Amino acid sequence: MKRIIYVMAFAMTLPIISYTQQKTVQDTFQKEPVTLRNVVVYANKFPELLKHLTQSIKVISDKNTLNNQANTGDILLNTGAVFVQKSQQGGSSPVIRGFEASRVLLMVDGVRMNNAIYRAGHLQNVITVDNMILDRMEVLYGPSSTLYGSDALGGVVNMYTKNPQLSNTGKTTISGTAATRYASATEETRGHVDFTIGGSKWASLTSVTYGHFGNMRQGGNRQSAYPDFGKKNFTVGRYGNTDSAFANPDPDKQTGSNYWQTDITQKVLFQPKAHTQHLLNIQLSNSGNVNRYDRLSEFAVNAPVYAEWYYGPQIRNMLSYQYSANQMTGFFKELRLVASYQDVEESRITRRFKNNNRDSRWERVNVFGFNMDAKHYSGKNELHLGVESYTNYVRSTSERMNIVSGAVSRITTRYSDGPTKMSSNAVYAQHIYKFNDEWTLNDGLRFNLVNMDARFADTALMHFPFTKALQNHAAVTGNLGLVYASTNRFRLAFLLSSGFRSPNVDDLTKVFDTKTGYVVVPNKDLKPEYTYNAEINWNQYAENLSFGGSLFYTWFRNAIVVDKFQFNGSDSIVYQNIRSGVFAPQNKAKAYVAGFNLNLSWKLATYTNLEASYTYTKGKFTNAGITVPLDHIPPAFGRVGLKHGKENWQAETYLLFNGWKRIGDYNPDGEDNQQYATADGMPSWYTLNIRALVKLGKQVSLQAQVENLFNRNYRYFASGISAPGRNVILSLKAGF
């Protein structure tokens, strides 16, 4: 620890290069806690003072933090408040309180991103939201199903993109920004431009971002106990009609981790009168092929396992219309309506080493969504009523092509190959009662109906004993909490909440091999998962020193876990020419997740702040009387940062750290990916990072930073790719 303190002190004496386009917009919850009474959040879908809410919420509004990262997942990772798993460079899977993927809800501009094929393993979908156009993010910790419905077991990541701005001069105005970013370890080159045309009633925002990422270089400074950990010792090439493996001349370069992505956003705002707005929101995200690096690094029997394994272009198209009104006459004073359509395409292409058969599986999901929320005020009461409806249509296709002969043949689809539909409908109410300026009651209730109709048109290849999977589930969830916010800047909240997740198409109809000799098959008898959460969170605010934390315990019932299964009376089948053990998702476990978070903000001097956060989580599940670790539980992690800055410049040095994840704490059959760790588990690590920014002119800024200054080699728990080594990053931003 002394070494860490010395290193941080030394780093702060380094010459400062830089930081911000304008006076920094700070994350007020973490960096200006004394102004808590003025902090506004959107966790309840309408603006609300944070002091009236019982749920733990992380607000990220600093534009440099939001807009100057490699992707949206890296924003969360660098706050030190959310753990993020990665299977490839083009991926980021947030983990909130031990829940991940389809058990964490992603929202963008009021629209659910989670769809019927969100899997329970690891997801990269969060990176399809362009971080260079983000205006703010809010992370809701703990079950949030009352307002957000299925999937919000661990929490919600709410992302809000910038909106067009109307002119307040009476004349049409044009403004915008252009930015470019370069990073050495990831060979990142990104360019971004956005511009707004604003009139008195109409405004338009157009944004375009393109990024190319090369083969990521991992750190070369390894722990002595694991001198070869993470090295990519081979590459695969094809010459003529034969695959060959060659020695990688640079084992620290993770060949096959490159990808590119383009994001386009178009918004049109119409405000016919002062308190009424119409907003059209179009978002298009498209990537190139994204190699599944972890699978391409697998080596068995003196040869690579795969010659090809990549996700095809990931496409997310979204069209939404939002109507909002406030200061209305009548019973409801505020109204918000969001209608949306999403078109999502994903694909997986695999070919084993020295095998000419390339298997391709494609999925396309069309999602129609509608939300209406209305708010009523009466004395000390606030009543929020809402209705929600989302319908998913899934199409799953596949083929096998011999890349030499061109012959095409049938293979199993990833999901049900017939018409597949999943719908979710709900009504909900959230109530706030303000006893006085100090005490506030939060309570809410939601009723959910989830239906699924999945058809298996072709059962010849897998010999399914059924041709359809029908699901009809009703669920009731709620929350009850009490918050005390004293006039002397002490805040204490108690919260009870429940969450649920209905099995989706991925849970019910999937066929896939997560590793060689292990195949997951459908189980049409799954039931919803439920969580029940008890939490205490608190904060003490003072003029120069503020600290707080949260303590939670979550009961996880009807938990879906992947376990051994029998398919047509057998515990193994031949899948893709390999005899594989049969597994299936099943409601077999009773689990718990418990943990705590601590945070601190210390104003050391007028322009100098020290900030720290620490999170610890533990989870176990019991199945058939046997207790084992729950998967997705990250090791202890956090961040310590020292920042100094004024209006025209700012500098910061910070540590990111993870504790050990011992192999005995891994789940043996889940998604913890022991095969990508050391024999002892995933070693602890920390990185020292420095960054600085200087304002070169009225609207021009230059930022420079060095991540992983000591070039340490490390991996995030459950990840199959090593993190970047020493990474020099330069960013230039100009406004007009």
Secondary structure as GFF3:
##gff-version 3
##sequence-region A 1 736
A	DSSP	alpha_helix	2	12	.	.	.	ID=ss1
A	DSSP	alpha_helix	28	31	.	.	.	ID=ss2
A	DSSP	three_ten_helix	33	38	.	.	.	ID=ss3
A	DSSP	beta_strand	40	41	.	.	.	ID=ss4
A	DSSP	beta_strand	48	49	.	.	.	ID=ss5
A	DSSP	three_ten_helix	50	52	.	.	.	ID=ss6
A	DSSP	beta_strand	57	60	.	.	.	ID=ss7
A	DSSP	alpha_helix	63	67	.	.	.	ID=ss8
A	DSSP	alpha_helix	72	79	.	.	.	ID=ss9
A	DSSP	beta_strand	83	85	.	.	.	ID=ss10
A	DSSP	beta_strand	93	96	.	.	.	ID=ss11
A	DSSP	beta_strand	99	100	.	.	.	ID=ss12
A	DSSP	three_ten_helix	101	103	.	.	.	ID=ss13
A	DSSP	beta_strand	104	108	.	.	.	ID=ss14
A	DSSP	beta_strand	111	112	.	.	.	ID=ss15
A	DSSP	three_ten_helix	125	128	.	.	.	ID=ss16
A	DSSP	three_ten_helix	131	133	.	.	.	ID=ss17
A	DSSP	beta_strand	134	141	.	.	.	ID=ss18
A	DSSP	alpha_helix	145	148	.	.	.	ID=ss19
A	DSSP	beta_strand	155	161	.	.	.	ID=ss20
A	DSSP	beta_strand	173	183	.	.	.	ID=ss21
A	DSSP	beta_strand	188	198	.	.	.	ID=ss22
A	DSSP	beta_strand	202	213	.	.	.	ID=ss23
A	DSSP	beta_strand	234	239	.	.	.	ID=ss24
A	DSSP	beta_strand	242	247	.	.	.	ID=ss25
A	DSSP	beta_strand	259	273	.	.	.	ID=ss26
A	DSSP	beta_strand	276	287	.	.	.	ID=ss27
A	DSSP	beta_strand	290	291	.	.	.	ID=ss28
A	DSSP	alpha_helix	293	296	.	.	.	ID=ss29
A	DSSP	beta_strand	299	300	.	.	.	ID=ss30
A	DSSP	beta_strand	303	304	.	.	.	ID=ss31
A	DSSP	beta_strand	306	311	.	.	.	ID=ss32
A	DSSP	beta_strand	315	325	.	.	.	ID=ss33
A	DSSP	beta_strand	334	352	.	.	.	ID=ss34
A	DSSP	beta_strand	357	378	.	.	.	ID=ss35
A	DSSP	beta_strand	381	402	.	.	.	ID=ss36
A	DSSP	beta_strand	408	409	.	.	.	ID=ss37
A	DSSP	beta_strand	420	434	.	.	.	ID=ss38
A	DSSP	beta_strand	439	455	.	.	.	ID=ss39
A	DSSP	beta_strand	468	485	.	.	.	ID=ss40
A	DSSP	beta_strand	490	501	.	.	.	ID=ss41
A	DSSP	alpha_helix	505	509	.	.	.	ID=ss42
A	DSSP	beta_strand	512	515	.	.	.	ID=ss43
A	DSSP	beta_strand	518	520	.	.	.	ID=ss44
A	DSSP	beta_strand	529	540	.	.	.	ID=ss45
A	DSSP	beta_strand	545	564	.	.	.	ID=ss46
A	DSSP	beta_strand	572	575	.	.	.	ID=ss47
A	DSSP	beta_strand	578	605	.	.	.	ID=ss48
A	DSSP	beta_strand	608	623	.	.	.	ID=ss49
A	DSSP	beta_strand	626	629	.	.	.	ID=ss50
A	DSSP	beta_strand	637	645	.	.	.	ID=ss51
A	DSSP	beta_strand	649	658	.	.	.	ID=ss52
A	DSSP	beta_strand	661	662	.	.	.	ID=ss53
A	DSSP	three_ten_helix	663	665	.	.	.	ID=ss54
A	DSSP	three_ten_helix	674	676	.	.	.	ID=ss55
A	DSSP	beta_strand	681	682	.	.	.	ID=ss56
A	DSSP	beta_strand	685	695	.	.	.	ID=ss57
A	DSSP	beta_strand	700	707	.	.	.	ID=ss58
A	DSSP	beta_strand	727	735	.	.	.	ID=ss59
###
